[in-house]
Amino acid sequence: MTSKPDRVVLIGVAGDSGCGKSTFLRRLADLFGEELITVICLDDYHCLDRKQRKEHGVTALNPAANNFDLMAEQVAALKNGQEIMKPIYNHETGMIDPPELIKPTPIVVIEGLHPMYDERVRALLDFSVYLDIDDEVKIAWKIQRDMAERGHTYDDVLAAINSRRPDFEAYINPQKQYADVVIQVLPTQLIPNDTKREVLRVRLIQKDGVQGFEPVYLFDEGSTIDWIPCGRKLTCSYPGIKMHYGPDEYYGHSVSVLELDGQLDRLEEVIYIEGHLSNTSTKYYGEMTELLLQHKEYPGSSNGTGLFQVLAGLKMRATYERLMGVEAKMSKVAAN
C-alpha cells in the first residue's frame, strides 16, 4: 500500500494533438523516474463520446464536449494527495469507459488540450509548458504520419486539420499566454523556400518574474546574442546552426527567448553548447547533453525540440525540488 504523498507538485503540459506531448512525457519519466510521476490525460474528461460529438456538431477541442467541473474537482483532490475515481475516454472505441482508481504520486502531470483553459485548474499548476507547433510544420508532420502510417490521402489530412482549426484557435491556442514556458517549433530560416520541414527553428520562450524560475540564458543574461556555434567544436552539415538569445515580449509578458535553428549532427557535441548556457538547473556539467543522448531515437532529438524539452524538464525538476524543500522546512519549523 502506497502512502499519501506529503506534497503533490502539479505540472501542466498543453498543446494540440500530434505536437510532441508524448515524447516530452517520456523525457520527463526519464528525468524523474516513472514511480514518481502520475500522468493524467485530460481527454478522459470528455463528457460527450465520439458519436455524441458528431450529433452535436462539436469537436473534442470545444469546451462543451468536456466536463471542466469534474476536472477541477479531481485535479484539486490529487493536488491534496487524495485518491480519485477518474473517468476513462477510450480512443479506440470513442466511448466513455467505467472510471479507474488513481492514487497520486509526488508529481502529477496533466496533459492534453485544456490544462490551462479553466482558471480553477490553471490556478493549481506549479509549472506549465505549452508546445506550440507552427501550422506549416504541423501539416508537414501530420501528412507524413497519417499518409504513411494510417493510409490517409493528402486531402483527408488537410480537411481534418481545417475542420479543427476554428476550435483550436478559439480554445487551445490562447492557453499559451498562461504558460511558464512555450516551446515553439517553426520552419527554418536557414533554407530559402524550404518545404520539407526537416530542418526546424525552435524557440524556448521563458516567462520572466515567475517565482523560483530562472530562465536559461546564453553568454550574458539580458543581452541580445546571435551565435553560430559551428566550427572546430561543433560539427554542422548544411545548412548549419544558428542560435539566438534575448529579451522579448509575449502576450504582454516580459520573456527571455532562447532559439536554435538547424540540425544537430552529433549529439555528444551538444556539450559545447551546454558549456555556454547558464541557469540550466543541471546537477553537473554535461547532464543536459547526457539526457539528450539517453534517447537519440526520440523525435526532435537532432534539433532544438529535444534540447528545449530537456531544458523544460530540468526546470520542472528544479520547481519540484524547491517546493519539496520549502514543504520540508515548513514541517520542520512546525515540529519545533
The 8 nearest C-alpha neighbors of each residue, nearest first, counted from 0:
[[1, 2, 3, 102, 4, 103, 104, 82],
 [2, 0, 3, 102, 4, 104, 103, 34],
 [1, 3, 4, 0, 5, 104, 102, 80],
 [2, 4, 80, 5, 1, 81, 103, 104],
 [5, 3, 6, 105, 80, 2, 104, 7],
 [6, 4, 3, 7, 80, 105, 326, 79],
 [5, 7, 4, 105, 8, 323, 80, 326],
 [8, 6, 105, 78, 106, 9, 80, 4],
 [7, 9, 106, 105, 319, 125, 107, 6],
 [8, 10, 107, 124, 125, 108, 106, 7],
 [9, 11, 108, 126, 127, 124, 125, 109],
 [12, 10, 127, 109, 114, 108, 110, 128],
 [13, 11, 110, 128, 129, 127, 109, 111],
 [14, 12, 129, 111, 112, 110, 114, 130],
 [13, 15, 130, 112, 129, 111, 131, 18],
 [14, 16, 18, 112, 17, 171, 13, 111],
 [17, 15, 18, 14, 112, 111, 20, 19],
 [16, 18, 19, 15, 141, 20, 137, 140],
 [19, 17, 16, 15, 20, 132, 14, 130],
 [18, 20, 22, 21, 17, 23, 130, 16],
 [19, 21, 23, 22, 18, 24, 12, 14],
 [22, 20, 24, 23, 19, 25, 18, 17],
 [23, 21, 25, 19, 24, 20, 26, 297],
 [22, 24, 20, 26, 25, 21, 308, 19],
 [25, 23, 27, 21, 26, 22, 20, 28],
 [26, 24, 28, 22, 27, 23, 21, 29],
 [25, 27, 29, 23, 24, 28, 30, 22],
 [28, 26, 24, 30, 29, 25, 312, 31],
 [27, 29, 32, 33, 25, 31, 30, 26],
 [30, 28, 26, 27, 32, 31, 25, 33],
 [29, 31, 27, 28, 32, 26, 312, 290],
 [32, 30, 28, 29, 27, 35, 33, 36],
 [31, 33, 28, 34, 29, 35, 30, 36],
 [34, 32, 28, 36, 35, 31, 29, 37],
 [33, 35, 32, 36, 104, 37, 31, 28],
 [36, 34, 33, 104, 32, 105, 106, 31],
 [37, 35, 106, 33, 34, 107, 104, 38],
 [36, 38, 107, 104, 108, 106, 103, 39],
 [39, 37, 108, 107, 109, 36, 40, 110],
 [38, 40, 109, 108, 41, 110, 37, 107],
 [41, 39, 110, 42, 111, 109, 43, 38],
 [40, 42, 43, 111, 44, 110, 39, 109],
 [43, 41, 44, 40, 45, 88, 111, 112],
 [44, 42, 88, 87, 41, 45, 86, 40],
 [43, 45, 42, 66, 65, 41, 46, 70],
 [46, 44, 65, 47, 43, 42, 64, 66],
 [45, 47, 65, 66, 64, 44, 48, 95],
 [48, 46, 64, 51, 45, 52, 49, 65],
 [47, 49, 94, 51, 50, 93, 95, 52],
 [50, 48, 93, 52, 51, 53, 94, 47],
 [49, 51, 53, 52, 48, 54, 93, 47],
 [52, 50, 54, 48, 53, 47, 49, 55],
 [53, 51, 55, 49, 57, 54, 50, 47],
 [52, 54, 56, 50, 51, 55, 49, 57],
 [53, 55, 51, 52, 56, 50, 57, 49],
 [56, 54, 52, 53, 57, 51, 50, 58],
 [55, 57, 53, 54, 52, 58, 51, 50],
 [58, 56, 52, 55, 61, 53, 59, 64],
 [57, 59, 60, 61, 52, 56, 163, 64],
 [58, 60, 61, 64, 57, 45, 52, 65],
 [61, 59, 58, 166, 62, 167, 112, 170],
 [60, 62, 63, 59, 58, 64, 166, 57],
 [63, 61, 65, 64, 60, 170, 59, 66],
 [64, 62, 61, 65, 57, 66, 46, 47],
 [65, 63, 47, 62, 46, 45, 61, 59],
 [66, 64, 45, 46, 62, 44, 63, 67],
 [67, 65, 44, 46, 68, 69, 45, 70],
 [66, 68, 70, 69, 71, 65, 117, 44],
 [69, 67, 71, 70, 66, 72, 73, 65],
 [68, 70, 72, 67, 71, 66, 73, 44],
 [69, 71, 67, 73, 68, 72, 74, 66],
 [72, 70, 120, 74, 68, 69, 73, 67],
 [71, 73, 69, 75, 70, 74, 68, 76],
 [74, 72, 76, 70, 75, 71, 69, 77],
 [73, 75, 77, 71, 76, 72, 70, 78],
 [74, 76, 78, 72, 73, 77, 71, 79],
 [75, 77, 73, 79, 81, 74, 78, 72],
 [78, 76, 80, 81, 74, 79, 75, 103],
 [77, 79, 75, 7, 80, 76, 74, 9],
 [80, 78, 76, 77, 81, 75, 7, 6],
 [79, 81, 77, 78, 3, 103, 4, 7],
 [82, 80, 77, 76, 79, 83, 103, 102],
 [83, 81, 102, 101, 77, 103, 80, 100],
 [84, 82, 101, 85, 100, 73, 81, 102],
 [83, 85, 100, 99, 98, 101, 86, 82],
 [84, 86, 98, 99, 83, 100, 87, 101],
 [85, 87, 98, 43, 97, 99, 44, 84],
 [88, 86, 43, 96, 98, 95, 89, 97],
 [87, 89, 43, 95, 96, 94, 90, 42],
 [88, 90, 94, 93, 91, 92, 95, 87],
 [91, 89, 93, 92, 88, 94, 42, 95],
 [90, 92, 89, 93, 94, 88, 49, 95],
 [91, 93, 94, 89, 90, 49, 95, 88],
 [94, 92, 49, 90, 89, 91, 48, 95],
 [93, 95, 48, 92, 89, 88, 96, 49],
 [94, 96, 88, 87, 89, 48, 97, 93],
 [95, 97, 87, 88, 94, 89, 98, 86],
 [98, 96, 86, 87, 99, 95, 85, 88],
 [99, 97, 86, 85, 84, 87, 96, 100],
 [100, 98, 84, 85, 101, 86, 97, 87],
 [99, 101, 84, 83, 85, 102, 98, 82],
 [102, 100, 83, 82, 84, 103, 99, 85],
 [103, 101, 82, 100, 104, 83, 81, 77],
 [102, 104, 77, 80, 101, 82, 37, 107],
 [103, 105, 106, 35, 36, 37, 4, 107],
 [106, 104, 7, 4, 35, 8, 6, 107],
 [107, 105, 36, 8, 104, 7, 35, 9],
 [106, 108, 37, 9, 36, 38, 8, 10],
 [109, 107, 10, 38, 11, 9, 39, 37],
 [110, 108, 39, 11, 38, 40, 10, 12],
 [111, 109, 12, 40, 13, 11, 41, 108],
 [110, 112, 41, 13, 113, 40, 14, 114],
 [111, 113, 14, 13, 15, 171, 114, 60],
 [112, 114, 116, 115, 111, 13, 171, 41],
 [115, 113, 11, 13, 116, 110, 109, 111],
 [116, 114, 121, 113, 174, 117, 120, 118],
 [115, 117, 113, 114, 174, 118, 121, 170],
 [118, 116, 120, 119, 115, 121, 67, 114],
 [117, 119, 121, 120, 122, 116, 115, 123],
 [120, 118, 122, 117, 121, 71, 123, 75],
 [121, 119, 71, 123, 118, 122, 117, 115],
 [120, 122, 118, 115, 123, 119, 124, 117],
 [121, 123, 119, 120, 124, 118, 125, 115],
 [122, 124, 120, 121, 125, 119, 9, 75],
 [125, 123, 9, 126, 121, 122, 10, 11],
 [126, 124, 9, 10, 8, 123, 127, 318],
 [127, 125, 10, 124, 11, 179, 315, 9],
 [128, 126, 11, 178, 179, 10, 12, 180],
 [127, 129, 180, 12, 178, 181, 179, 11],
 [128, 130, 13, 181, 175, 14, 12, 178],
 [131, 129, 182, 14, 181, 13, 183, 132],
 [130, 132, 183, 182, 129, 184, 14, 133],
 [131, 133, 184, 183, 137, 18, 134, 130],
 [132, 134, 185, 136, 135, 184, 137, 131],
 [135, 133, 137, 136, 138, 132, 185, 139],
 [134, 136, 138, 137, 133, 139, 186, 185],
 [135, 137, 139, 133, 134, 138, 196, 140],
 [138, 136, 134, 140, 139, 135, 132, 141],
 [137, 139, 141, 135, 136, 140, 142, 134],
 [138, 140, 136, 142, 137, 141, 143, 135],
 [141, 139, 143, 137, 138, 142, 136, 144],
 [142, 140, 144, 138, 143, 139, 145, 137],
 [141, 143, 139, 145, 140, 144, 146, 138],
 [142, 144, 140, 141, 146, 147, 145, 139],
 [145, 143, 141, 147, 142, 148, 146, 140],
 [144, 146, 149, 142, 148, 147, 151, 141],
 [145, 147, 151, 150, 142, 143, 144, 149],
 [148, 146, 144, 145, 143, 149, 150, 151],
 [149, 147, 145, 144, 146, 150, 143, 151],
 [148, 150, 145, 151, 146, 147, 144, 152],
 [149, 151, 146, 148, 147, 145, 152, 144],
 [152, 150, 146, 149, 145, 155, 156, 153],
 [151, 153, 155, 154, 146, 156, 150, 145],
 [152, 154, 156, 155, 157, 142, 151, 146],
 [153, 155, 157, 152, 156, 158, 151, 159],
 [156, 154, 152, 158, 153, 157, 151, 159],
 [155, 157, 159, 153, 154, 158, 142, 160],
 [156, 158, 154, 160, 159, 155, 161, 153],
 [157, 159, 161, 155, 156, 160, 154, 162],
 [160, 158, 156, 162, 157, 161, 155, 163],
 [161, 159, 157, 163, 158, 162, 164, 156],
 [160, 162, 164, 158, 163, 159, 157, 165],
 [161, 163, 159, 160, 164, 158, 165, 166],
 [164, 162, 161, 160, 166, 165, 167, 159],
 [163, 165, 167, 161, 166, 162, 168, 160],
 [166, 164, 168, 167, 163, 169, 162, 161],
 [167, 165, 169, 168, 164, 163, 170, 60],
 [166, 168, 171, 164, 165, 169, 170, 172],
 [169, 167, 172, 165, 166, 170, 164, 171],
 [170, 168, 166, 167, 165, 171, 172, 173],
 [169, 171, 167, 166, 168, 172, 173, 61],
 [172, 170, 167, 173, 174, 168, 112, 169],
 [171, 173, 168, 174, 167, 175, 170, 169],
 [174, 172, 175, 171, 176, 170, 169, 168],
 [175, 173, 176, 172, 115, 177, 171, 116],
 [174, 176, 178, 177, 173, 129, 172, 181],
 [175, 177, 174, 178, 250, 173, 249, 252],
 [178, 176, 175, 174, 179, 115, 127, 173],
 [179, 177, 127, 175, 180, 128, 176, 129],
 [178, 180, 206, 127, 128, 205, 126, 177],
 [179, 181, 205, 128, 178, 204, 206, 129],
 [182, 180, 129, 204, 128, 130, 203, 183],
 [183, 181, 203, 130, 202, 131, 204, 129],
 [182, 184, 131, 202, 201, 132, 181, 130],
 [185, 183, 201, 132, 133, 200, 131, 202],
 [184, 186, 200, 133, 199, 201, 187, 183],
 [187, 185, 199, 200, 196, 136, 188, 184],
 [186, 188, 199, 200, 189, 198, 260, 185],
 [187, 189, 190, 186, 191, 200, 260, 199],
 [188, 190, 187, 238, 191, 261, 260, 239],
 [191, 189, 193, 188, 187, 192, 238, 198],
 [190, 192, 193, 189, 188, 187, 194, 238],
 [193, 191, 194, 190, 188, 195, 187, 189],
 [192, 194, 191, 190, 195, 196, 187, 186],
 [193, 195, 196, 192, 139, 197, 186, 135],
 [194, 196, 197, 193, 139, 198, 136, 186],
 [197, 195, 198, 194, 136, 186, 199, 139],
 [196, 198, 195, 199, 194, 262, 186, 187],
 [197, 199, 196, 261, 187, 262, 200, 186],
 [200, 198, 187, 186, 261, 260, 185, 201],
 [199, 201, 260, 187, 185, 186, 259, 184],
 [200, 202, 184, 303, 259, 183, 258, 185],
 [203, 201, 258, 183, 257, 182, 204, 259],
 [202, 204, 182, 257, 256, 181, 258, 205],
 [205, 203, 256, 181, 180, 255, 202, 182],
 [206, 204, 180, 255, 254, 214, 179, 256],
 [205, 207, 254, 179, 180, 253, 255, 209],
 [208, 206, 254, 253, 209, 205, 255, 214],
 [207, 209, 210, 206, 212, 253, 213, 211],
 [210, 208, 212, 207, 211, 206, 179, 213],
 [209, 211, 212, 208, 213, 207, 318, 125],
 [210, 212, 209, 213, 318, 321, 317, 208],
 [213, 211, 209, 210, 214, 314, 318, 208],
 [212, 214, 278, 211, 215, 207, 209, 314],
 [215, 213, 205, 212, 216, 278, 255, 207],
 [216, 214, 278, 279, 277, 213, 276, 217],
 [217, 215, 277, 220, 276, 214, 218, 278],
 [216, 218, 276, 219, 275, 244, 277, 220],
 [219, 217, 275, 276, 216, 220, 277, 224],
 [220, 218, 222, 217, 221, 216, 224, 223],
 [221, 219, 222, 216, 218, 217, 245, 277],
 [220, 222, 246, 245, 219, 223, 255, 216],
 [223, 221, 220, 245, 219, 224, 246, 244],
 [224, 222, 245, 244, 221, 246, 225, 243],
 [223, 225, 244, 243, 222, 245, 226, 217],
 [226, 224, 243, 242, 244, 223, 227, 241],
 [227, 225, 242, 241, 228, 243, 224, 244],
 [226, 228, 241, 229, 240, 242, 225, 239],
 [227, 229, 226, 230, 233, 240, 241, 272],
 [230, 228, 233, 227, 235, 234, 240, 239],
 [231, 229, 233, 232, 234, 228, 235, 227],
 [230, 232, 233, 229, 234, 228, 235, 271],
 [231, 233, 230, 271, 234, 268, 229, 228],
 [234, 232, 229, 230, 268, 231, 235, 228],
 [235, 233, 229, 264, 230, 232, 236, 265],
 [236, 234, 239, 229, 264, 233, 237, 240],
 [235, 237, 239, 238, 234, 264, 262, 263],
 [238, 236, 239, 235, 262, 240, 261, 189],
 [237, 239, 189, 236, 190, 261, 240, 235],
 [240, 238, 237, 235, 236, 261, 229, 241],
 [241, 239, 261, 260, 227, 229, 262, 235],
 [240, 242, 227, 260, 226, 259, 261, 243],
 [243, 241, 259, 226, 258, 225, 227, 260],
 [242, 244, 225, 258, 224, 257, 226, 259],
 [245, 243, 257, 224, 256, 223, 217, 258],
 [244, 246, 223, 256, 222, 255, 221, 224],
 [247, 245, 255, 254, 221, 256, 223, 248],
 [248, 246, 254, 255, 253, 245, 249, 256],
 [247, 249, 253, 252, 254, 251, 250, 246],
 [250, 248, 252, 251, 254, 253, 247, 176],
 [251, 249, 252, 176, 248, 253, 175, 177],
 [250, 252, 249, 248, 253, 176, 254, 247],
 [253, 251, 249, 248, 250, 254, 206, 207],
 [252, 254, 248, 207, 247, 206, 249, 251],
 [255, 253, 206, 207, 247, 205, 248, 246],
 [254, 256, 246, 205, 245, 204, 247, 206],
 [257, 255, 204, 245, 244, 203, 246, 205],
 [258, 256, 244, 203, 202, 243, 204, 255],
 [257, 259, 202, 243, 242, 201, 203, 244],
 [258, 260, 242, 303, 201, 200, 241, 261],
 [259, 261, 200, 241, 240, 199, 187, 201],
 [262, 260, 240, 198, 199, 239, 200, 302],
 [261, 263, 302, 301, 198, 264, 240, 239],
 [262, 264, 301, 302, 265, 266, 261, 235],
 [265, 263, 235, 262, 234, 266, 301, 236],
 [266, 264, 267, 268, 263, 234, 269, 233],
 [265, 267, 268, 269, 292, 263, 264, 301],
 [266, 268, 269, 265, 270, 288, 292, 289],
 [269, 267, 270, 266, 265, 271, 233, 232],
 [270, 268, 271, 272, 266, 267, 288, 273],
 [269, 271, 273, 268, 272, 288, 285, 274],
 [270, 272, 269, 274, 273, 268, 232, 233],
 [273, 271, 269, 274, 270, 275, 276, 228],
 [274, 272, 270, 276, 275, 271, 269, 285],
 [273, 275, 271, 272, 276, 270, 284, 277],
 [276, 274, 273, 272, 218, 217, 277, 271],
 [277, 275, 217, 273, 216, 274, 218, 272],
 [276, 278, 216, 279, 215, 217, 275, 218],
 [279, 277, 215, 280, 213, 214, 216, 276],
 [278, 280, 277, 281, 215, 310, 276, 313],
 [281, 279, 278, 313, 314, 317, 282, 310],
 [280, 282, 279, 283, 286, 287, 313, 284],
 [283, 281, 280, 286, 284, 285, 279, 287],
 [282, 284, 281, 286, 285, 287, 280, 279],
 [285, 283, 286, 281, 282, 274, 287, 273],
 [284, 286, 288, 287, 270, 289, 283, 273],
 [287, 285, 289, 288, 284, 283, 281, 290],
 [286, 288, 290, 289, 285, 291, 281, 309],
 [289, 287, 291, 285, 286, 290, 270, 269],
 [288, 290, 286, 292, 291, 287, 293, 285],
 [291, 289, 293, 287, 288, 292, 286, 309],
 [290, 292, 288, 289, 293, 294, 287, 295],
 [293, 291, 289, 295, 294, 290, 288, 266],
 [294, 292, 290, 291, 289, 295, 288, 29],
 [295, 293, 296, 292, 297, 291, 290, 300],
 [294, 296, 292, 297, 300, 293, 291, 301],
 [295, 297, 294, 298, 300, 299, 293, 292],
 [296, 298, 295, 294, 300, 299, 22, 305],
 [299, 297, 300, 296, 22, 305, 301, 19],
 [298, 300, 305, 304, 302, 301, 297, 303],
 [301, 299, 305, 302, 298, 297, 295, 304],
 [300, 302, 263, 299, 262, 264, 305, 266],
 [303, 301, 262, 299, 304, 300, 263, 305],
 [302, 304, 306, 201, 259, 305, 307, 299],
 [305, 303, 299, 307, 302, 306, 308, 201],
 [306, 304, 300, 299, 308, 307, 303, 309],
 [305, 307, 303, 309, 304, 308, 310, 291],
 [306, 308, 310, 309, 304, 305, 303, 311],
 [307, 309, 305, 311, 310, 306, 304, 312],
 [308, 310, 312, 306, 307, 311, 305, 313],
 [309, 311, 307, 313, 312, 308, 314, 306],
 [312, 310, 314, 308, 313, 309, 307, 315],
 [313, 311, 315, 309, 314, 310, 27, 308],
 [312, 314, 316, 310, 315, 311, 280, 309],
 [315, 313, 317, 311, 312, 316, 318, 280],
 [316, 314, 312, 318, 313, 317, 319, 311],
 [315, 317, 319, 313, 314, 318, 320, 312],
 [316, 318, 314, 320, 315, 319, 321, 313],
 [319, 317, 315, 321, 316, 320, 322, 314],
 [318, 320, 316, 322, 317, 321, 323, 315],
 [321, 319, 323, 317, 322, 318, 324, 316],
 [320, 322, 324, 318, 319, 323, 317, 325],
 [321, 323, 325, 319, 324, 320, 318, 326],
 [322, 324, 326, 320, 325, 321, 319, 327],
 [325, 323, 321, 327, 322, 326, 320, 328],
 [326, 324, 322, 328, 323, 327, 321, 329],
 [325, 327, 323, 329, 324, 328, 322, 330],
 [328, 326, 324, 330, 329, 325, 323, 331],
 [329, 327, 331, 325, 330, 326, 324, 332],
 [328, 330, 332, 326, 331, 327, 333, 325],
 [331, 329, 333, 327, 328, 332, 334, 326],
 [330, 332, 328, 334, 329, 333, 327, 335],
 [333, 331, 329, 335, 334, 330, 328, 327],
 [334, 332, 330, 331, 335, 329, 328, 327],
 [335, 333, 331, 332, 330, 329, 328, 327],
 [334, 332, 333, 331, 330, 329, 328, 327]]
